[in-house]
Amino acid sequence: MNRRHFLSLPVSTALAQPARPNILLIMADDLGSADLSCYQCPDIRTPHIDSLARNGARFTRAYANAPECSPTRCGLLTARYQQRVGGLECAIGVGNVGRYDEAAWLAKKGELGLPPEETTIASMLKSTGYRTACVGKWHLGYEPQHAPNRHGFDEYFGIMGGNADYFTHREEDGTLVLNHNGKPVEKEGYVTDLIADHALGWLSKGAAPWFLYVPFTAPHTPLQGPKDGPLGGKGWNAGTRETYVQMVEHMDRRIGDLLAKIPKNTLVVFKSDNGGYNRSRNEPLRAGKSTVFEGGIRIPLLMQWNGTIPRASTVGQTAMSMDVGATVLAAAGVKPTRALDGIDLLPHVTGTQPDRARTLFWSYKRAQTRRWAGREGEYKYIVDNGSEYLYNLALDERERIDLKEAEPERFARLKGMLADWKRQTAAPRLRAFHQ
């Protein structure tokens, strides 16, 4: 278009800006890195989730910010390392229990959760005109000051804690945790369906642009298929791989319902919160949930944005949960109100920037367990309850060949970098604890 033609257009057309995208962020719970058809799963059929890979991008080196629920959710929503918040380096326990020393200290003070002064991607999007909703699992604190509505979400419906019976909506201790905008609510139905139906209802109301965060509880324990009914006397971890398959495939069907209702100009992201656990499939990676080996932190990650993200593309850029938060802000054209640790992944997805090596870190604490990892390029340093390892992931993705004796200088370098990172990300609110 030449300048003369541009100036001859009506003012409303000449000054029009591209519409900001709607954003649908979907997260599964404890889904293994190899539990989707598009990641070569042999026994689970996920055609609707797979459609995001066909119509968009599939990541092959995506990581969770942590190997458990609460810390990853914190990293995702703040687009920063959750260590900067403090007290959220493992999943909050049933009944708002802190499961390690710092978290227990915060729980006694009524401060275990995402602090109300913390800035989230939802609050930043909302401040620029987005409608916002969180429908699904929260797991970032039970008290009112930690609730989703205090963190930029206009609407909340879902499970406040880490899990619940899929039919009674109660935790293992019997506490009802189904919640709507801060109030407990009694409803009949399978949790996956309640989440999907509420999300669909919210989508049908109000105008664009909108940000809808849908963190499903599936396939987290208890293992219950949509036709099973309440647990009754069955154990929380009972159930077979077949039950797990039913849970994932039903979640896929309900995700299909959501995808059928979104407009074209929508960025869709699907991910898991951490590596798989209890009947999941992480092969060929080592270990699973609650560890910092690859099986505990590697996750499926898919992105679709019609007209922006190339169809059927594969992305090898190393990515983290906090990068998803940063990417959502960038797609919406929202300038962060503070420095982020996450990066915008869209240039790597669209090919406008080449893949680059990154230096990334992980930390996990529960009871007396302490696990850390640091990755620089293809090398990964691990501390697992005092045992130390060094792996070259390019040659040894399964983490079987320990190189700490063969490459002592690199081993010492990564060990020092991890120590520096711990100091740099120390949470201000934990200073009194450590005095």
N, C-alpha and C positions, 0 to 999 in steps of 0.2 A: 504494500500500500504506500503510495507516495504522499508527500506532505500536503499537497493540494487536496487530494482525496480525503485525507484525515480531517483537514479543516472544514471540509464541506459536510461532514457528518453532523447529525444532531448532537447537541452538547451532551445529552444523557448517554449517547453511544460512545462519543469520543473520549469521555472521561471514565467510562465504565471500567471497573477492575474485575479480574477473574474472581468468580465466587469462591469464597473460602470453603474448603471441603468439610463435609461431615466426617466424623471419626468414630469408627466402631472398633473397640479394643476388646478382644475376647481372650480369656485365659482359662485353660484347663488346670486341674489340680492333681499333682502327682502323676501326670501322664509321662510315660517313658519316652526317651528320645527316639525310639523305633517302634512306636505304637500307632502310627498312621500309615495308611496305604502308600502315601506319597513318600514315605521314608522306609519303604520296602517291608512293611509289616505283613507277614504271611497270613494272619488269621483274623484281622480286624478290617472291616470295610468302612471307609470314611469318605464317601464320594463328595459330600458338601464341603468338608474341610479341604479335601484334595483340590476342589475347584479353585481355591485361592492360589494353589501352586500352578495350576493350568493357566489361570488368568492373570497371574502375577509372579511373585518371586518366592523361591524356597531357599532358605539359608542352610548352609551345611556346617557352619561353625558358630552356632549361637549358644550363648551361655545364660544361665540364671545368675542373678547377683549373689545368690546364696543357695545352699542345698536344702532349704526349708521355706515354709510358707511366708511367715510374717516378714522376715528380712527382705525377701525378694519383692514383696508387695510394696514395702517402703522404698526400695531402690527404684522400682518402676514408677511410682507416683511422684517421687521427688526428683527423679532423673539424676540422683547423686548416690554415692556410696552410703548405705544405711548406717555405717559406723559413725557418720557425722551426727546422726540423731542420737544414737546411744541406747543400749538396752534392748535392741531388736536384732540380736545376732543368732537367735533361734526362734522357733514358733512359740507364740504365747500359749501357755497351758490352759487346759479346761478350767473355767472359773477364774480366768485372769491371773493365772499363776506364773510367776517369773521362774524360769527353769535354770538359771545360773545366777551367780552372785550379784552382778550388776542389775539384772532384770528383777530379781527378788527384792533388792533394795528399792527400786523404783515402784514395784507393786505395793510395798508397805506404805509408800508415800501417796498412793493413788495416781501415780504418773506413768504406769506401764502402758505404752501405746504411742501412737503418733501425736506429738505435742500440738496443741491448737495453734501455736505460733508458727508451725512449720508450713512452708510454701509448697503446694502441690501443682501438678500440671492442670488439675481440674480448676483450682482457684485462679491460675493464670489465664486459662481459657475463658472462664466465666467473666473475668474482669474485662475481656475484650468482646463480649457479646454472645458467647456460646451458651446454649442451654446444656445443662450437664446432669448426668444421672449415673449412679452406680447401682447395678442390679446383680446381686450374687454375694459371694463370700467376701467379708471385710478383713477380719483377723488382724486388725491394727489397734486393738484396744476396745474394752467393753464399756468404759465410762463415757458419759455424755460428751465430755470435752474432747474425746478421741474419735467421735463418731464421724461417719462420712459427711453428714450435713455441716460439720464444722470445718471441712476441708475442701470446700468448693463445689460440692455436689448438691444441686437443687433437690434431687430426689434420691432416696435410698430405699431399697427393698432387698432383703436377703438374710443370710446367716452371719451373725456378728462374730462368732468364734471360728475355730479351726475346722469343725465338722459337726455333723448332726445325723441322727437317723433320718433317712431320706423320706420317711412317711410320717413320723411323729414330730420331726424338726426339733428334737431334744438332744442335748449332749449326753455323754456317758453317765453323768451324775444326775440326769433327769431334768436339767434346766432347759426351758424353752428359749431358743436363740433365734427364731425367726422374727424379723424386726422390720417395721416400716416407719421410716423417718423418726427414729428414736423411740418407738413404742413397740413392745412385744405384740405379736399378732398370731392368732390361731387361724389356720387355713388347712383345708384338706388338699392332699395332692403330693405327688412325687417332686422333690426339690428341683430337679432339673427342669421339670415342666413349669413349676411355679416361677422360676427365674426367667425362662424363655417367654412365658405368657405375659409377665409383668413388663419385660423389656419391649415386647411387641406393642403392648398397650401404651407405653410411654412414647414409642416412636410415632404412634398414630396421632399424637397431640402436639400442637405447637409447631413453630417454624424452624427452619434451618438458619444458621448452622448449629449443629449439635455434637456433643461428645458423649458417647454411651460406652461405659466400661462394664463389661459383663464377665465377671470372674465366676465361672461355674464351680461347684463343689466336686463334680465328677472328674475323674474316677477315684477320688480320695475315699478311704475307708469311712464308714462301714461299707462292705461290698454288698450292695443291694441293687438288683435289676429293677426295671420299672414295673414288673409284674410280681415281685417277690413279697411285698407287704412288709410291715414292721419287723424288726429283728426278733422281738420276743425274747427268748432265752439264748439266742445265738450270740456268740462272741463278736466283738467289734471287728476282728480280723478274720472271721470265718468267710467262706466264699471261695469260689474257684476262679481259674482263668476265664472260664466260660461266663461267669457272672461279670467279671471285669470287662470282657468283650461286649456284653449286652449294655453295660453302662456307657462305654465309649461310643458305641454305635447309636444309642438313643440320643446322647448329647449331640452327635453329628447330625441327626435328623432335625433336632431343634435349632441347631445353628443354620441348617438349610432354610428353616422358616424365617430366620432373621435376615439371611442374605437375600431372600426373595422380596423383602420389603424395603430395602435400602435404595436410595437414588444412585445414579451413576457416579456423581461427584462425591464419592465416599472413600476415604482411606480405611481399609480393613486390615487389622493386624490380629493374627492368632498366634498364641504361644502357650507353653506350659510354665508353671511357676518354679519347677525344679525337676531334677531327675526322678525317674519312676521308683515306685515302692510297692511291695506286696502284690504280686501277680502281674506286674508291669514288665516291659521289655526294653532294656537299655543296650542290648547287644549291638556291636561287639565290645562296648565300652566296659570299663572296670567299675564294679560296685554300683551304688545307687544312692537314693535320698539320704541325707544327713552326712554324707561324706564329701570331700573336696576332690576325690578322684573324678575322672571324666563322667562316669555314669551318674554321679550325684548332681552335676551342675550343667551338663549339656542338655539342650532342649530343642524341640522343633520350633521353628519360627517362620511364619508365612506372612507376606504382605501383598495386598491387591489395591490398586488405584487406577481405574480405567483411564487410559489416555496419558498416564504419567509413568507407571511402572510397566516395563516390557513384559509381555505375556510369556509364560513358561520359562522364566529366567532362573538361573541358579547363581546364588551369591556366596562367595567364599570369604567375604570380609568377616573377621572375628567381631562378634557383636555381644552385647550384654543387655539385660533387662532395662538398665538405666538409659541405654541408648534408645530404646523404644519410647520412653518418655520424652527425650530430647527430640526425637524424630517427629512425634506428634505435634510438639510446639512449632517446629520448623515448618511442617506442612500447613499449619494454620496461620503462619506468618506472625506468630507471637514471639516477641523478644523476651527472653527469660529475665526475671527481675533480680536474679543473682547468678553467680557462676555455677555451671553444671559440670558434673563429671562425665555424663553421657554425651555421645556425639550424634549428629544428624546422620542417619544411615542412607537417606534418599540419594545423595550423590553417588554412593557405591552401588545402590540398587539400579539406578538409571544409567550408570556407566560414565558419568561425567567426571568422576574421580576414581583413580585406580585403588585397588585394595592396598592397605598399609599395615605394617606390623604394629602391634599395640602392647603396652605394658598394663596388666590388669591384676587385681588381687581379690582374694576371697577370705572370709573368716567365719568360723562356726564355733559356737560355745553351747554346751548343755551339760548341766551338773559339773562333773570334773573333766569332761571331754573338751579338748581344745584342738582345733584343726584350722590350718591356714594354707593358702596356696598363692603363688605369684607366677604369672606368665609373662615372659618377655619374648616376643616373636614366637618361635616354635618351642622354646624351652619352658618347662614348668617345674617349679620348686614346690615341694609339699612338706608340711609338718603335720603328722598324724599322731597325736598323743605322744609327742616327743620323738617319734621316728621320723627321719628326714630322707627325702628322695629327690632325685633330679631326673627328668625325662625329656626326650626330644619327641614331641608329638607328631612331627612330620614323618618320623621313621617308626614311631612306636605309639600309636594312638591308644593301644590297650594298656599302656603303662606297665610294662613287664620288665624293662631293662633299666635298672637304676644306674645313672651315670655320675653319681657324686664322687666316686673315686677316680673315674676316668677324666673328669673335667672339673677339677677342684677350684679353679679360678672362677668359672661360670657359677658354680655352686655357691661360692662365697659372695659373689656379686649379687645374685638373686636373694640370698639370705639377708644381705644388707639392705637391699631395696625394699624387702618386706618390712624390715624394722623401721625404715624411714616412713613408709606408707602408714604404719600403725600410729606413728607420732603425728603425722600430718592430718589424719582423719579422726583423731581422738575427739570425742564428743564433749563440748563444754558442760553439758548438764551432768556429766559423771565426774567432774573434777572433785567435788566434795566427797564422793565415794572413795576416791583414790588418795585422798589426803591422809 
